[in-house]
């Protein structure tokens, strides 16, 4: 029997029907079709004849799509099989699919996009901000800086615009009427993707951006000095030409002077949006908090679970148990006086997200071991952590160590954080800017400096992530 397996999980909304029609027009009609689809696509797929469907909840997690695909392939019991997908891991038969799809014909679904949907969401870049090619050049340089030129390193979509604003204030949401264009980054990233410069994985708000190629004639961004241009902003730019590459790599003193020139106006410009809010958005884009109302309670409950148990504890079990305790201890309503939506009932809090955060932060901080008690390196896939165990000992200053990971994410994503942001960091992490909150932030930064996780630039108060990654030192541990 002829079977087509069609993975629609990365198809944009309202594009699925066009893709399916193109498949119908250009391929011999199979006897059966099996779709892998998102939950919001089920109504469309279930209307198609001679078809079945497998639903995927987290389409941005390619492993879940692959699991569904493998299950369908194994049930097909036919040698006449074709697979269609946007995921390159699928149509290139990578990883776990190498053997399973060895004799299967695979196709990239991008080749089946109807002509009317190949442009960037039918929207045009507003040239009143700057010419599109100049904006793409800024994007190129920014992504090269944030990824250190590593195409395998993803950048969360929500972190890109704040980083672009550091390079040029015209990208700021409140700089001009044109810069307030809805979905501005979606338009820019769509244009970059059309040109082969990037690829995007996932759906909003979980989109990750991977750098793929260089624009023809684009200037190479070689170092930090090009990320922080000498000009103080667009007012000093007399033309729309693309900034030229510097012919040397800046010394620490050069970088410090440029930071000093840029820091004050940058902090002032982003203050319009609220720096604490911007920090929170970056953390949420990384699925990394900040959960200011309950995060410290979560850490304390993790410590309590570890100290009360003599057994080997599965990481996910610890996360579930700790979040359950936090939920029991929380008030019935979370007060949010500044929110337009008002207070938040406890039942509507993102408890599932808090479980994911607990797993992520413990793994990233190096507190996960395998069944034999060996440390699991934090640079492995998060999926490796799910079968791991919580370390047999945790530091007494666990909150400082774990919140250090949040600070590192922010510093890596927004390289303009200075002493002026201590209160803003406290506002993000604790929803409070009082003296105790600021002192807590100073304690975290002091810890990160001592561990070599961040470093300052001579002559500047800017913090940057260190090039090396060191595991936390468990001093003053709580043993099992």
N, C-alpha and C positions, 0 to 999 in steps of 0.2 A: 504494500500500500504506500502511495506517495503522501508524505507528510511535510508540511512547512511549519517550523517553529519561529514565531515572530515576536521579538522582544521590543515592545513599544515603550518601555519604562522611561526612556530619555526623550521621547517625542514631546514637543511643546504642545500646550493645550490648543485645541481646535485645529491641530495639524494632522491628527491621527487618520482622519478619513481620507485626506489627500494622499498620505503615504500608502494606506491600504489600497486605494484605487490604482496608484502607480504599480504596486505589486501585482494586482490583478491583471493590469494591462500588459505587463512585461514578462510575466512568468506563466508557464503552462499551469492550468488549474489543477491543484493537487486534490486528492481525495479527502484530505482532512487538514485542518489548520489548528495549531495550538498557540494561543497568545500568552505572553507573559506581560502583565499590565499593572499599572498603579491602581489604587482603589478608586481614584476619581475617573478612571478610564473604563471601569467595568460596565457601566450602562451602555456605552458605545459598543464595546466588544461583544456583549451578550446578545446584541441584535443581529450579529452576523451568522449566516447559515454555515453548517458543516464545520463548526468551530467549537473549541473548548478554551478555557482560560485558567491561568494560575495567577493569583493576586500577590503582589509584592508590596509590603508596607513601606520599607525604607529603600526606595529605588536608588538613592544616592550612595548606598553601600553596595558596591559592585559584587561583593561576596554573596549577598543575599540573592541578587539576580542570578549569579552563577549556580547557587544551590538549587534554585527553582529550575534553571535550565537543565542541570544534570538530572534532576528527578524526572523531568519530562522526557529527556532523551532515553533514559533507562527504561521508561515505560512504553516507548514507542514501538519497540519490537519490529523495526523495519530497517532495511538498508537504503531505501529511497528517501533520504532525509535532507532537507535544506534548513539552514538556520540564518535568520536575519536579525541584526542588532546594531544599535548605535555604539555599544560598548566595544572599544577596540580589543579588550581582553577576550571578548567573545569571537568576533569575526577574524581575529588574528590567532586564535586558538592558543592563548597563553596560559601559563600556570597550570591549574588543575584540569583545564580543558584540552591540553595538548593531546593526551591519549584518548580521551573520550570523543573528541571531535576529529581525530586523525583522518578518518575516511569520510567525513561529512563535509558537504559543500557549504561554505559560509559566505555571507555577503554583508557589507556595511550598509545600514539603512540610510545613511546620508545620501547615498547615490539615488535614493528613491524619493527625495524631497521634491514635491512639485515646484515648478519655477516660481510661483507666486509667494512662496514662503521661505525662499533662500536668503532674502535680505534680512537685515537686523530688525525683526519685528515690525516691518513696514514703517519705521520711524527714521527720521533724518537727524544727524548731528547739528545742533544750533551753532552755526559759524560765528554768531555774535560773540561767543566766548573766546574762540580762537579757531583757526582753520582745522579741519579734521586731521590732516596729516601731522600738524603740530601736536594735537592732543594725543594721537597714536604714538608719536615719538616720546612724549612725556610718559605715556603708559609703558612703553617698551623699557625705558630707563628705570622707571620705578619698580617694575617687576623683576628686572635683572638685579637691582639692588636687594630687593626683599628676598629673592631666591638665591642670592649669591651665584647666579648663573646656572643653578641646578634645575634642569627641567623636570626632575622627579619630585621637587618640593612644591606642594600646593600652597596657594595663598587664598584665604577666604575672601570672598567677594566684598563683604562688608568692611574689610580692612583696607581696600584699595583707595577709596575716595579720600579718607583722611590722609593717607600717605601721598596722594597726588597733591593735596592742598599744601602739604609741606613744601613741595617743589614749586608750586605756583598758586597764588591765592585766588586766581580766577576759577579754580575748581571748587572753591568753597560754596556751600549751599546758599549762603546769603550774600554772595559777592555782587550778583547782578540779577536782573530779571531772567536772563537767559540761563544762568547757572541754576535756577530753580525749576528748570524743565523736568517734568516727571520722568522717572526711570532713566535719568541721564547716564548712569553707569551701565545700565542694561544696553543702551544704544551704543555706547563706546565699546564695550566688551563684545557686543554683537558684530560691530564693524571689524574689530581686531580678529575675531574668530573667522569671519568671512575671508580675511586675508591670510589665514594660516598662522597668525602670530601666537594665538593662544588656543586652548581648548577648555571648555567649561564642563564640569561634572556635577550633577545633582540639580535640585530645584530650590528656588528661594524658600526659606532664607538660608539654606545649607549649601549654596553653590561654592565649589572650589575651582580656582583658576590655575591652570598649568601653562607655563611658558613653553612654546613649541618652536618658534622660528623668529627670524629677524626681518623687519621690513626692508625692502630694497632701498639702499642708500641711507638707512638709519644710522645715526652716530652711535658708536659703541660706548656704553656706560661702564667704565672700567673700575671706578672706585667711589668711595664715599664723597669725594669732592664734587662729583658731578650730580650727586643726589641733592646736595644743598648748594644751589647756584649762588654766585656772588650777588646777584641783584636782589633787592629787597622785595620785589614783586613786579607785577605787570606795568606799574607806573613808569619804571625805568626802561621798559622794553620799547624801542622806537620802531620796530618792525615785527612782522610775523614769522621771521625766519627761525628755523630750529636751532637751538643753542649748539655751538660747536664743541667737539670733544676737547678737553684739556689734554695737553701733550705730556703731562707728568702725573704721577700718583701723589696725592697730597700728603704732606707730613702731618703728624698729629697736631702741630701748631696751626697749620692751614685749616684743618677741619675745625679746630676749636674756634678760630677767628670767625669762620663762616657760621658756626653755630651761634656765636655771640651776636652776630649781625641779625640772625634770623629768629632767635628764640623769643624775644619780646613781642614782635608783631605776630608771630605764630600763635602764641598763647592768647594774645588779645583777640585774634581773628576767630579762633576756635571757641573762645569763651562765649561767643554769641550763641553757639549751639549747645553749650554746656559740656565742659571737658569730662566731667564725671559720666555724663550720659554717653559721650563718645567712647569712653573706656568700656562702659558696660556693653555697648553694641559690639565692640571688637571681641570681647570675651564670649558673648552669646554666639557670635559668628563661628567661633572655635568650639562651640558646645562646651564651654569652660566656665560656667557660672554667669554672674557672680553670686546669686542667691544671698544677698546681704542680710536678710532677716534670719536665716537659719544656718548659714554655712559654719559658723564657729560652733554652734550646737552639734552639727554633724561631726565635726572633728572630735569633739569631746566624747561623743557616743562611740566613735570608732576606737578611741583610746580605751574607753571603759570595756568594750567588747573584747579587745585584745587582752587587757589585764585580767579579765574574769575567766578566760578560757585557757585550758591547758592543751587544747586540741589544735590540729592543723585546720585552719579556717579558709574555705574557698572565698576568693575575693568578692564574687557576686553575692554570696550569702551575707558577707559582712556589710556590703552596700545596702542590701535590702533590709537587713535587721536594723542598721543604724538609721536609715531614713524612716523606718516604721517608728522607732523610738522618738525621733525628732518630731514626727507628725503627732504622736500622742502628747508630747510636751508642749506643742505650739498652742497659742490662743485660737479661738474659733474664727477670728477675723484678723487679717493683716492690715494694719492701718496704713493708708496711702493718701495723705491729705493733699498732695500735689497732683494726684492722678485725676484726669478728666473722667475716668471710669469709676472712681470712688474706691472704697475699701474692697479688699479681695477676701472672699470666704476661704477658709482653710481647705474645703473640699475642692476648690478650683486651683489650688497651688500646683505648680509643676513638680510633683513628687517623683514622677518617672524620670524627668530630666535631672533631678537631684541625684537619683541612683546612678545615672550615666556619669554625672560629674564626679561622684565619689570614686567610681572605677577609674575614670580618666586621670584624676589628680593623684591618686595613690600610685598608679602605674607610672605616670610621668615623673613622679618624685623618687622612684626607685624602691618602693616598698612592696614589691610583688616577687614571689619566688615560685619555682616550679615544684613538682611533687617531691623531688629529691632535696629541696631546700636551696637550690642554686638561684641566684638573683636573675630575674628576667630583665635584660637591658631595656631601658625606656624607649629606645629607638625602634623596637619591634612594632609590628602591627598591634593595635589595641585588641584585636581578636585573640592574640596570644595571651592576653591578660585574663580573658574570661575563664580559662581553665587553670589559672594560677591560684596561689595561696597568699594570704596576707603575711608579710614578714613576721617572724617570731618576736621581733622587738621593734618598738616605735619610740621616737624621741619624745621627751616631755614637752618640748616646744613644737609639737606637731603642727599647730596652727600657723606658726611662723614659717615652717619649712614648706607646707603645702601652699600657703598663700604666696610664697616666693615664686611658685610656678606660674601663678596668675600674673604677677608682676613681670616675669620673664616674657610671657606671651605678649603683654602690652608693649614692653620695650622693643621686642622684636618686630612688632607690627607698626608701631608709631615711634620712630626714632627721633622724636623731638621732646621727650619727657625730661623735665628739669626740676630743680628744687622748687620752682613755682607750682609744680603739680602735686606736691605732697598732700595738700588739702584735698585736691581733686581725686587723688588715689584713695584717700580715706573715705571720701564721699561715695566712690564707686564700690569699695570693698565692704564698708560698714554703714553706709547711708548716714554718715555723721562726719563732721569736720571739726569736732572739738579737739582739745589738746591731747586727750588719751588716744583718739583715733590717729592723729598725726604721729604720735610717738610710736604707735603700732606699725605704721608704715616705715618710719625710720628704722625700727628694729628689723623689719623684713629686709630692707635694702642693705643694712649693715651685715645681715646674715648672708645675703647674696654676694656682696663684695668679698666677704671672708672665704666663701666657697669658690670664688672665681667664676661665678655665673654671670656677673655683669661687671662692667668696668667704666671708669670715668675717663674723659679725654682731658689731658693737661691743658689748663687755661680755660676750661669750660665747666659748667655744672650739668652738662648733658650726660645721661647714662646710655650706654650701648651694650648689647649682649656680647659676652665673650665668645671667642671662636671655639673654645673647647667646652665640652660638656662633662661636668663632674657629678658624681653621685653624692647625695647628702651624707654627712658624717653623723652617725647615730650616737650622739653624746648625751648621757643622762637618759637611758632607755627605760621604757616600761616593758618588762619581760613578761612572757606568758607564764 
